[in-house]
């Protein structure tokens, strides 16, 4: 059974993917899992750099921004997961980074996205 929170999260991930594609990013993978964890999105930007994108959907900013949830440990884990993803897909890319997309509900059921490229915690 899917909860409202899970549905909002799934809608948020879709909105983030569409937002990134509209900005020229290519989605390479979604919800990729391995023993070490999960990557929400793996994307390639126009320059060819790869990014692990953490999508954070929040119903409000009452407990801080979505970016605040990406602490140094989470950042390090996402970076390691992106390296594992590259090895699993036999892709060499010297430019790896971690991005965050914050997603918040707007009027009329819309979702607004804020892309924070190359975050460093």
Backbone as JSON, one array per atom type, in Angstrom:
{
  "sequence": "XXXXXXXXXXXXXXXXXXXXXXXXXXXXXXXXXXXXXXXXXXXXXXXXXXXXXXXXXXXXXXXXXXXXXXXXXXXXXXXXXXXXXXXXXXXXXXXXXXXXXXXXXXXXXXXXXXXXXXXXX",
  "N": [[0.84, -1.18, 0.0], [0.51, 2.23, -0.77], [1.54, 5.15, 0.77], [0.46, 8.56, 1.39], [2.7, 10.11, 1.64], [4.65, 8.59, 0.3], [3.58, 8.69, -2.26], [3.77, 11.45, -2.76], [6.55, 11.66, -2.73], [7.23, 10.08, -4.98], [5.98, 11.55, -7.01], [7.47, 13.85, -6.72], [10.05, 12.97, -7.48], [9.57, 12.44, -10.19], [8.9, 15.02, -11.06], [11.34, 16.3, -10.56], [13.04, 14.94, -12.35], [11.89, 15.72, -14.81], [12.31, 18.47, -14.63], [15.12, 18.6, -14.66], [15.66, 17.45, -17.19], [14.48, 19.36, -18.83], [16.3, 21.34, -18.46], [18.44, 20.5, -19.93], [19.77, 18.24, -19.05], [20.59, 14.74, -19.14], [18.85, 11.9, -18.24], [20.2, 9.1, -16.87], [19.79, 6.97, -15.17], [17.38, 5.75, -12.81], [16.38, 5.52, -9.45], [18.39, 3.63, -8.74], [19.75, 0.76, -7.28], [21.98, -0.84, -5.01], [23.94, -3.03, -2.95], [25.07, -1.21, -1.19], [23.41, 1.0, -1.09], [21.1, 3.49, -2.43], [20.59, 5.41, -5.39], [18.81, 8.24, -6.3], [18.58, 9.6, -8.82], [20.67, 9.37, -11.69], [22.53, 11.44, -13.65], [23.63, 13.07, -16.7], [25.29, 16.0, -17.51], [25.35, 18.84, -19.81], [28.05, 19.29, -20.28], [29.14, 16.83, -20.04], [29.7, 15.81, -17.57], [29.04, 13.58, -14.84], [26.42, 13.16, -12.49], [25.21, 12.31, -9.3], [22.0, 12.56, -8.24], [20.25, 13.68, -5.56], [17.01, 13.6, -4.64], [14.86, 15.56, -2.86], [11.85, 15.73, -1.51], [9.59, 17.78, 0.02], [6.87, 18.59, 2.17], [6.73, 21.02, 3.35], [8.79, 23.72, 4.61], [9.12, 23.56, 7.27], [10.74, 22.01, 8.93], [13.25, 22.73, 8.18], [15.19, 23.18, 5.15], [15.12, 21.1, 2.21], [17.68, 20.66, 1.3], [19.14, 20.8, 3.66], [18.97, 18.25, 4.68], [20.95, 16.79, 3.52], [23.62, 15.87, 4.81], [27.19, 15.85, 5.74], [27.92, 13.07, 5.9], [25.94, 11.82, 4.36], [26.41, 13.04, 1.9], [28.99, 12.01, 1.33], [28.37, 9.29, 1.14], [26.64, 9.28, -1.09], [28.42, 10.11, -3.09], [30.24, 7.97, -3.07], [28.47, 5.94, -3.87], [27.93, 6.78, -6.48], [30.39, 6.33, -7.69], [30.46, 3.54, -7.5], [28.25, 2.99, -9.13], [29.26, 3.88, -11.61], [31.34, 2.02, -11.98], [29.83, -0.35, -12.1], [28.49, 0.06, -14.48], [30.5, 0.24, -16.23], [31.65, 2.72, -16.89], [33.8, 5.36, -17.36], [34.41, 8.35, -15.89], [35.85, 11.31, -15.3], [34.78, 13.52, -14.09], [32.81, 13.77, -11.52], [29.97, 14.4, -9.51], [27.78, 15.54, -6.85], [24.44, 16.38, -6.82], [21.57, 18.21, -5.63], [18.07, 18.17, -5.7], [15.54, 20.12, -4.67], [12.16, 19.74, -3.88], [9.03, 21.16, -3.69], [5.58, 21.4, -2.79], [3.24, 23.31, -4.67], [0.75, 25.83, -5.51], [-2.46, 24.5, -6.37], [-1.76, 21.81, -6.62], [0.59, 21.68, -8.0], [4.16, 21.2, -8.42], [7.17, 22.63, -7.34], [10.55, 22.96, -8.31], [13.9, 23.14, -7.2], [17.09, 23.26, -8.24], [20.19, 22.32, -7.05], [23.25, 22.37, -8.01], [26.3, 20.43, -7.8], [26.81, 20.15, -4.94], [28.48, 20.44, -1.84], [29.17, 19.05, 1.14]],
  "CA": [[0.0, 0.0, 0.0], [1.29, 3.45, -0.88], [1.07, 6.24, 1.62], [0.48, 9.87, 0.74], [4.09, 10.56, 1.65], [5.32, 7.88, -0.78], [3.05, 9.24, -3.51], [4.38, 12.77, -2.93], [7.94, 11.41, -3.09], [7.28, 9.6, -6.37], [5.66, 12.72, -7.85], [8.62, 14.74, -6.62], [11.13, 12.44, -8.32], [9.18, 12.66, -11.58], [9.02, 16.46, -11.32], [12.77, 16.62, -10.59], [13.57, 14.41, -13.61], [11.41, 16.59, -15.89], [12.99, 19.76, -14.45], [16.49, 18.44, -15.13], [15.64, 17.24, -18.64], [14.18, 20.66, -19.45], [17.53, 22.12, -18.35], [19.48, 19.94, -20.76], [20.38, 17.05, -18.46], [20.1, 13.45, -19.63], [18.65, 10.95, -17.16], [20.83, 7.82, -17.2], [19.25, 5.92, -14.31], [16.45, 6.2, -11.76], [16.2, 4.59, -8.32], [19.37, 2.55, -8.86], [20.06, 0.19, -5.97], [23.0, -1.86, -4.83], [24.06, -3.41, -1.55], [25.5, -0.06, -0.39], [22.4, 2.05, -1.0], [20.29, 3.84, -3.6], [20.69, 6.73, -6.01], [17.52, 8.63, -6.86], [18.8, 9.83, -10.24], [22.02, 9.56, -12.21], [22.35, 12.29, -14.82], [24.8, 13.63, -17.38], [24.99, 17.37, -17.92], [25.77, 19.17, -21.17], [29.51, 19.22, -20.39], [29.54, 15.43, -19.96], [29.91, 15.41, -16.18], [28.0, 12.75, -14.24], [26.0, 13.58, -11.15], [24.21, 11.61, -8.51], [21.04, 13.58, -7.82], [19.4, 13.35, -4.43], [15.76, 14.34, -4.74], [14.25, 15.71, -1.55], [10.52, 16.32, -1.62], [9.09, 18.17, 1.34], [5.55, 19.24, 2.13], [6.96, 22.39, 3.8], [10.14, 23.95, 5.11], [8.98, 23.67, 8.71], [11.85, 21.34, 9.6], [14.45, 23.05, 7.41], [15.09, 22.94, 3.71], [15.47, 19.75, 1.77], [19.14, 20.62, 1.23], [19.66, 20.56, 5.02], [18.96, 16.81, 4.95], [22.15, 16.18, 2.93], [24.74, 16.17, 5.69], [28.46, 15.36, 5.19], [27.92, 11.61, 5.75], [25.06, 11.5, 3.22], [27.14, 13.47, 0.72], [30.07, 11.04, 1.08], [27.75, 8.04, 0.71], [26.16, 9.47, -2.46], [29.59, 10.15, -3.96], [30.72, 6.58, -3.18], [27.49, 5.2, -4.68], [28.11, 7.15, -7.88], [31.57, 5.6, -8.16], [30.01, 2.15, -7.67], [27.39, 2.98, -10.32], [30.13, 3.98, -12.77], [32.01, 0.73, -12.14], [28.82, -1.34, -12.52], [28.1, 0.34, -15.87], [31.76, 0.35, -16.97], [31.76, 4.09, -17.4], [34.83, 6.17, -16.73], [34.1, 9.78, -15.98], [36.67, 12.0, -14.3], [34.0, 14.59, -13.46], [31.66, 13.26, -10.77], [29.52, 15.33, -8.49], [26.49, 15.28, -6.2], [23.48, 17.48, -6.91], [20.33, 18.04, -4.87], [16.89, 18.87, -6.21], [14.5, 20.32, -3.65], [10.84, 19.78, -4.49], [8.0, 21.61, -2.76], [4.26, 21.56, -3.41], [2.8, 24.67, -4.93], [-0.7, 25.96, -5.62], [-3.18, 23.66, -7.32], [-1.15, 20.5, -6.78], [1.84, 21.74, -8.77], [5.39, 21.01, -7.67], [8.25, 23.49, -7.8], [11.85, 22.34, -8.12], [15.08, 24.0, -7.09], [18.25, 22.42, -8.5], [21.43, 22.79, -6.44], [24.31, 21.53, -8.59], [27.62, 20.3, -7.2], [26.81, 20.48, -3.52], [29.58, 19.88, -1.05], [28.82, 19.19, 2.56]],
  "C": [[0.89, 1.25, 0.0], [0.68, 4.53, -0.01], [1.1, 7.55, 0.83], [1.89, 10.4, 0.63], [4.88, 9.89, 0.51], [4.87, 8.4, -2.14], [3.66, 10.6, -3.8], [5.84, 12.6, -3.34], [8.1, 10.97, -4.53], [6.97, 10.74, -7.34], [6.83, 13.7, -7.87], [9.78, 14.28, -7.48], [10.83, 12.64, -9.79], [9.34, 14.14, -11.95], [10.49, 16.86, -11.42], [13.39, 16.15, -11.9], [13.15, 15.31, -14.78], [12.1, 17.95, -15.84], [14.42, 19.68, -15.0], [16.55, 18.26, -16.64], [15.37, 18.55, -19.37], [15.41, 21.57, -19.41], [18.7, 21.53, -19.12], [20.21, 18.73, -20.19], [19.78, 15.79, -19.09], [20.02, 12.49, -18.45], [19.23, 9.61, -17.61], [20.24, 6.67, -16.39], [18.35, 6.55, -13.26], [16.33, 5.1, -10.71], [17.13, 3.38, -8.43], [19.78, 2.08, -7.47], [21.21, -0.8, -6.08], [23.06, -2.15, -3.34], [24.37, -2.2, -0.64], [24.47, 1.05, -0.27], [21.68, 2.3, -2.31], [20.61, 5.24, -4.07], [19.34, 7.06, -6.62], [17.62, 8.78, -8.38], [20.29, 9.86, -10.52], [21.84, 10.31, -13.52], [23.7, 12.67, -15.43], [24.41, 15.04, -17.81], [25.55, 17.64, -19.31], [27.28, 19.08, -21.36], [30.02, 17.78, -20.34], [29.78, 14.93, -18.55], [28.74, 14.56, -15.7], [27.68, 13.27, -12.85], [25.02, 12.58, -10.57], [23.28, 12.7, -7.99], [20.18, 13.02, -6.69], [18.17, 14.23, -4.52], [15.12, 14.36, -3.35], [12.93, 16.45, -1.72], [10.01, 16.57, -0.22], [7.72, 18.82, 1.18], [5.65, 20.68, 2.61], [8.41, 22.51, 4.23], [10.15, 24.08, 6.63], [10.11, 23.04, 9.51], [13.16, 21.59, 8.87], [14.23, 22.76, 5.94], [15.46, 21.5, 3.39], [16.99, 19.59, 1.7], [19.75, 20.32, 2.59], [19.75, 19.08, 5.35], [20.18, 16.11, 4.37], [23.35, 16.63, 3.75], [26.04, 15.59, 5.11], [28.5, 13.84, 4.99], [27.08, 11.19, 4.55], [25.75, 11.88, 1.91], [28.22, 12.44, 0.35], [29.5, 9.72, 0.57], [27.27, 8.16, -0.74], [27.32, 9.48, -3.46], [30.15, 8.74, -4.16], [29.78, 5.74, -4.06], [27.63, 5.53, -6.16], [29.33, 6.46, -8.47], [31.22, 4.14, -8.4], [29.14, 2.02, -8.92], [28.25, 3.0, -11.59], [30.85, 2.64, -13.04], [31.04, -0.33, -12.65], [28.43, -1.17, -13.99], [29.32, 0.51, -16.78], [31.9, 1.68, -17.67], [32.87, 4.78, -16.63], [34.46, 7.62, -16.94], [34.89, 10.51, -14.9], [35.91, 13.1, -13.56], [32.74, 14.01, -12.82], [31.27, 14.28, -9.73], [28.19, 14.86, -7.91], [25.66, 16.54, -6.32], [22.3, 17.17, -5.99], [19.23, 18.79, -5.62], [15.87, 18.9, -5.08], [13.17, 20.44, -4.37], [9.83, 20.14, -3.4], [6.67, 21.74, -3.48], [3.91, 23.04, -3.57], [1.29, 24.71, -5.03], [-1.29, 25.01, -6.66], [-2.54, 22.31, -7.56], [0.13, 20.5, -7.61], [3.02, 21.51, -7.84], [6.45, 21.96, -8.22], [9.58, 22.85, -7.41], [12.94, 23.4, -8.06], [16.3, 23.08, -7.18], [19.49, 23.08, -7.89], [22.56, 21.9, -6.96], [25.58, 21.55, -7.75], [27.66, 20.75, -5.74], [28.0, 19.81, -2.85], [29.28, 20.14, 0.4], [30.07, 19.27, 3.4]]
}
